[in-house]
Amino acid sequence: MDRNLALEVVRVTEAAALASARLMGRGDEKACDQAAVDAMRKAFDSLRIRGTVVIGEGERDEAPMLYIGETVGCGDGDSSEVDIALDPLEGTTICATGRGNSISVIAIAERGKFLHAPDTYMEKIAVGPKAKGAIDLRKTPTENLRRIADAMNRYVEDLTVCILDRPRHEKLIREVRDAGARIKLIGDGDVAAAVATCFEETGVDVLMGIGGAPEGVLAAAAIRCVGGAFQGRLSFRNEKEKERAKAMGIDDLEKVFDLEDLASGDVMFAATGVTSGDFLKGVRFFGGGAATHSVVMRSATGTVRYIESTHHFDRKPNYGW
């Protein structure tokens, strides 16, 4: 893939972030999501790729989405053929309520290099480069925390673990507290939280718990770019979800997926903050324009670029903001 493609893709996440940020805190999740989807789809029209969406917006959401199998981009026969994993607005609830850590995110890989994850849940654990090789979903949370602390030359009490604030995590939260680690509960947005483990300045050391499987692929793509570690295991709610997973080519329903299983080959990742969080600053509006904060990463080189952009609305295409 052309290395400059990642810098082109960030324009697409910026468009989605700007559109959804307009509706921050207004309490309408569907409107936030639809604004992001519409802006992202329109922005894709100017990208010279032949892209296929393999991880879509998320079939649980009722807003119109960029669906699995949709083709995007305006490329011709000489343009790159790529698979795309995306979430126009990761954290619809936190955007609608004005809380932190919602982002617009896209990952791009060569054809066939993303796991076609079913729209079910996934048990996850993510850490940064210093704890690479220390995690194992087959072990208990306590054992993983001890191994992570050893790898990072810390005490367990020094670790901060990010966990989605859900009833299903009551047992996990209790065990992490008993182990002595600090906990940061989040309402939504576990892609941003997983990626935050790879950057010391965020103060997040570990992500644990169950979240969406498609989001797991997005997180894995980003973490591959910066040398962290991620494992995931599908967590099914019913037999129908198991059958769908099998239909998508997943034979071992108990398999623990690592980074290479989820996102392999040459991977690019781009994200733009919608609301401010540990990882990215949110959109800041001013008279006639706005400022955005984005990150772009490439697995081939490990390069991480932060991009601060100032947008003047009278001089650029209107994608719905």
N, C-alpha and C positions, 0 to 999 in steps of 0.2 A: 504493500500500500504506500501511496505517496505520503511522505512524512508531513507535508503541509496540510494534509486533510484534517488533522486534529485541530489546527487553527481555524479551518473553515467551519468545522462542526460547532465550535463554541458560539458562533453567531446564531446557530439554531437554538442552543440552550438559553442564550441571552434573550431571544425573542419570546420563548415560552415563559421565562422568569419575569420579564417585563409585563407581559399580559396578565399573568396570574397575580402578581404583586399588587396590581391595581385594585384587586378585590380582597386584599388582606384584611382580616378581622371583621368582615361583614357577615360572617356566619353562614355562608352559602357554599358548601363544599363542592356541589355539582358545578356551580358557576365558575369557581376557581379552576377546577379541573378542565372544564370545557374551554375556558379561555387559553389555558396552557396548550391543550391539544390542538386547537385551531391555529394558534400562532406557530407552533412547532411544525405542523403539516405544511403551512404556507411557506415557512422559511426553508424547509427541505426542497421546495420547488426550485430554488436557486443554487442548489448544491450539485456539482457535476460528479455524481456517482450513480451507479445502478445498485440501489440498496434494497434489501428485503428485511422487513421487521420479523425477527424471530422471538424476541421477548417484547410483548406489547405493553400497553399501559396498565393492564390488569383487568381481567374479566369480571372481578367482583365489583368494580366501579360501574355505575349506571350511566355515567356521562359518555358521550361519543368518544371513541378512542382510536388511536393508531393501532390497528388490529394486527394480529399475527398473520403473516403472509402478505401484508400490504407492501407494495413497491413504492419507494420514495426516491427523489432525486431527479435531475434532468440530464443525466449522463447519456452518452451515445455508446457505440460499440467499442470505442477506445477508452472509456471510463472504467474505473475500478468497480468490480463486482464485490459487494461486501454484505455481511450480515450485521444487523443492527439490534441492539438491546437498548430499550429506552424507558424512561418514565418522565413524561412532560412535567408532572408535579408530584414529586415524592414527598408525601406529607400533606395531603389535601386538608386533613382536619386541622393540623397546626397552622397552615396558611389561613384557613377560614376563621380561626380563633386568634390569630395574631401572635402565635407562639413561635419559638425559634427552631431552626434546623430544617426547614423545608427547602428543597433544591429542585432544579430541573437537570436531568442527567441523561447522557447518551454514551454508550460504548459501541465501538465498531471493531469487527474482526474479519479476517478472511472467511470465505464461505465454509460453513460446516464446523467452525471452531468454538461456537457457543453451545452449551447444553440447552436443548429445547425443554426448558423446565415447565412442568404443568402448573396451572394456577391453583396451587395448594400451599400448605405451610412447609417450612423447613427449619429444623433445629440447626443453629449456627454457633460458631465460635470464630472470632477474628482477633488477630494481634498484629503488632507492627514487626519490623525486621528483627529487632533484638530478641524477640521470642519465637522466631521462626524455628520450627522443629520441635517445639515444646508442647504443642497442643495435640489432643487426641479425643475426639468426641466419644470414643468408646469408654473413656475414663470418667470418673465423677467430676463435678465442678470443683470440688475441693482439691482433688488430685491435679487437675489442670491448673488451678491457681498456684499451687505449690511449685509446679514445674515452670510456670511462667515467671514467677518471682525469682526462682533460681537462675533462669536464663537471663533475666534482666538485672541480676545482682541486687535484688531488693528483698524486703520483707513482704509477705502477703498483705500486711496492714498498709503498705504503701501503694497498693494497686487500686485503681479506680475502674470499676466494672460498669459498663453501660447495659441496661436491661429495659426492654419495653415494659411499661407499666400496664400489665394485663393480669386478670385473675389467674390465668394459666401459669403464671410465673411465681405464684406464692411460695411453692416449695423451693424453687431455685433461689429466690430472694432470701429465704430463710437460711438456706445452706451457705450462700455467699456471705451473709452476715455472720453466721457461726464460724466460718473460716477466718474471719477478721478483716476481709477486704472492704473497701469503701464502695458505695453504690451510687450511680447516677441514674435515676429513673427517667425515661423519656416517654412522651405520649405517642410518638410516631417517628418515622424517619430513620429506620435502622441502616439504610445505605450510608447516609452521612456519618452515622455513629461508627459503622464498621471502618470506613475510610479514615475517620479521625484517629483510630488506634495507631496509624502509621506515622503520625505527626506529633512529636513530643509536646509541642506548644499547646495542643488541645487539652492536655491533662487526662485524656481517655486512654487506658491501657488495654482493655479487653472489651469485646462485645460478646454477650452470651444470651441465649434464649431462642424462642421460636418466632419467626416472622415469615413474610412471604417468600416463596421459592424464586419467583422471577427477580425479586430484589436481591436475592442471594447471588444470582449470576452477575448483576450489575456491580455489587460490592466486590465480588471476586475479580472482575475485570480491572477495577481500580487498584485493588491490592496487589495484583500481579505486576502492575506497572511500577510499584515502589518497593517490592521485595518483602512484603509482609506475608502472613499466612492466614488461610481461611479454610474451614471445613464445614460441610453441610450435610444433613441427612433429612430426607423428605419425611414429613409428619402428616399423615393422612387423617382426614376426619371421617371418611366413609369409604365404602367399597367402590362407589362410582369414581372417586378421585383416583383410586388405585388402578382401575381399568383405564382411565384416561392416561395415566402415566405409562402404562404398558403400551398403549396405542401410540405414544410418542417415542417409543423405543427404549424405555427404561425397564429392563428385565429384573434387575436386583433391587427390590423395593427397600431393602435395608442398607444399601450401599452408602458408605461415607465418602462423599465427593470432596476432592481437594481442588486446589486452584486449577491444575491442568485439566481436570475433568470438566470444570465449569467454564473456563475461558482459556483457550490455548492459542498458540501461534502468535502472530503480530496483532497486538491489541492496542487500541487507542481509547481514551476516556476523557470526557469533558463534562463539567458540571458548573452551573451558575447558581449562586445563592438567591433564594426568593425572600426568606426571612432570615435574619442573622442567627448564627449558631456557632458551635465550637470550631467548625471547619471553614465556613465561608460567611462573609458579610452579606446581608440581604440587599435588595434593591432600595436605593435612596432617590426619591423624586425631588426635582426642583422645577422652577418655572421653565417650561418648554423642553424639559428633558429629564434624564435620570442617570444614575451611576450604578454600575453592576460590578460584582466581584466573582471571578470565575477561576477554575483550575483546569489545566490541560495536561494529560500524562500520556507517555508512550512506553509500552513494555520493551520495545526493541533497544531503547537507550536508557530507560529509567529516568528520562528527563521529566521534570515537573515544572510547569510554568503557571504562575499566578497572573491573572490579567485583570487590571482595573480599567474599566471602560466608561467613557462619558458619552451618552447618546443624546443627540439633538433631534427632536422629533420632526422638526420642519425640514430636515435634510436627509432623512432615511425612510425606507419603506415602512408602511404602517401594517403591522402584523396583529393588530387588535388591541393595542394599548391606548 
